[in-house]
Amino acid sequence: QVQLVESGGGLVQPGGSLRLSCEASGRLFSSYGMGWYRQAPGNQRELVALITSRGTTYPDSVKGRFTISRDNAKNMMYLEMNSLKPEDTAVYYCNHGAVWGQGTQVTVSS
């Protein structure tokens, strides 16, 4: 059974950077991609970044600022977030197929 644990969230000023990590345990399915999603209060959960064998995908809202990467040898996935904005404030979740992590809070505020 796959389990995902996020870390690296916190409070950062606008324009700052954070690096989120997702540690996976159990057997990952190579045919499935992995992704980062976020959910702000009152909003639906939305895709932030996706990584598959074909490459990476980002919505326009984070393109050029966020970078997703994956280390298969360590069963780790990362999200490098730069030039953070207050509207990036949300709980960020790691995802693999039907499995979700517990989330990590990112707050962008001065």
Backbone torsions as a table, in degrees:
resi	resn	phi	psi	omega
1	GLN	NA	130.0	-178.3
2	VAL	-81.0	136.3	172.0
3	GLN	-127.8	143.8	-178.7
4	LEU	-125.2	134.3	179.8
5	VAL	-130.6	119.5	178.9
6	GLU	-91.3	154.8	173.6
7	SER	-155.0	166.0	174.3
8	GLY	105.6	-3.8	178.6
9	GLY	-71.6	172.7	178.8
10	GLY	163.4	-166.7	179.3
11	LEU	-100.3	131.3	-179.7
12	VAL	-141.9	149.7	178.5
13	GLN	-78.6	154.4	175.6
14	PRO	-53.7	137.6	-176.4
15	GLY	89.6	-9.0	-178.2
16	GLY	-83.1	-175.4	-176.4
17	SER	-132.2	152.7	172.8
18	LEU	-144.5	152.6	174.5
19	ARG	-123.1	116.8	176.2
20	LEU	-92.7	146.0	177.2
21	SER	-123.5	148.1	175.9
22	CYS	-131.1	116.3	178.2
23	GLU	-99.6	126.2	-178.5
24	ALA	-106.9	136.7	173.2
25	SER	-122.7	152.9	-176.4
26	GLY	94.4	-175.1	-175.0
27	ARG	-89.7	116.3	175.9
28	LEU	-85.1	147.9	178.2
29	PHE	-94.0	116.7	-175.1
30	SER	-64.8	-21.7	-179.8
31	SER	-78.7	-13.2	178.7
32	TYR	-96.0	142.1	170.9
33	GLY	-79.1	177.1	173.1
34	MET	-128.2	150.7	-176.5
35	GLY	-148.5	165.5	171.7
36	TRP	-112.7	133.7	175.6
37	TYR	-125.9	163.7	175.8
38	ARG	-141.9	154.9	178.0
39	GLN	-142.6	120.1	175.5
40	ALA	-96.2	155.7	-179.6
41	PRO	-54.1	130.0	178.6
42	GLY	81.6	-2.7	-178.7
43	ASN	-112.2	161.4	173.9
44	GLN	-78.4	157.6	175.6
45	ARG	-68.5	135.1	-177.0
46	GLU	-130.2	150.3	178.1
47	LEU	-70.5	136.1	176.8
48	VAL	-109.1	-41.0	-179.3
49	ALA	-161.3	145.6	-179.4
50	LEU	-135.1	137.8	176.6
51	ILE	-128.7	126.8	177.8
52	THR	-132.2	-178.1	178.2
53	SER	-65.7	-17.6	-178.7
54	ARG	-90.8	-13.4	-179.5
55	GLY	138.9	-155.0	-176.1
56	THR	-121.5	155.0	179.7
57	THR	-136.9	137.8	177.5
58	TYR	-136.0	144.6	170.7
59	PRO	-73.7	161.6	-178.0
60	ASP	-59.6	-29.5	-175.7
61	SER	-63.9	-23.3	-178.0
62	VAL	-123.4	-5.5	-176.9
63	LYS	-58.4	132.5	-178.8
64	GLY	88.5	-13.5	-179.4
65	ARG	-113.5	-33.1	-177.5
66	PHE	-108.9	145.6	176.9
67	THR	-135.4	124.3	178.0
68	ILE	-98.0	142.8	176.0
69	SER	-147.2	164.0	-175.1
70	ARG	-143.2	135.4	175.1
71	ASP	-115.4	96.4	-175.0
72	ASN	-64.8	-32.0	-178.9
73	ALA	-64.9	-31.7	-178.7
74	LYS	-102.1	-0.2	-175.3
75	ASN	55.1	44.4	-179.0
76	MET	-123.6	149.9	172.6
77	MET	-133.3	147.6	-175.4
78	TYR	-131.4	156.7	171.6
79	LEU	-134.9	109.6	176.0
80	GLU	-89.6	121.3	-177.0
81	MET	-118.2	121.2	179.9
82	ASN	-120.8	164.7	179.1
83	SER	48.7	47.9	-175.2
84	LEU	-65.5	145.2	-178.8
85	LYS	-119.9	157.7	177.3
86	PRO	-55.6	-32.9	-179.8
87	GLU	-72.4	-5.6	172.9
88	ASP	-82.6	-6.4	179.7
89	THR	-62.6	124.6	-177.0
90	ALA	-178.3	172.2	166.7
91	VAL	-89.4	128.7	-177.2
92	TYR	-104.0	132.4	-176.0
93	TYR	-120.5	142.6	173.0
94	CYS	-93.3	142.2	-177.0
95	ASN	-139.1	140.6	172.3
96	HIS	-144.1	106.5	-176.8
97	GLY	62.8	-122.7	-179.6
98	ALA	-92.7	5.9	-174.9
99	VAL	-101.3	134.9	179.1
100	TRP	-124.2	147.0	170.4
101	GLY	-80.3	-177.6	-176.7
102	GLN	-85.0	-14.1	177.6
103	GLY	96.5	153.1	175.5
104	THR	-137.0	133.8	-174.6
105	GLN	-80.4	132.1	172.0
106	VAL	-119.6	123.4	179.0
107	THR	-123.3	123.7	179.0
108	VAL	-111.6	110.1	-174.8
109	SER	-159.1	148.6	175.1
110	SER	-93.8	NA	NA
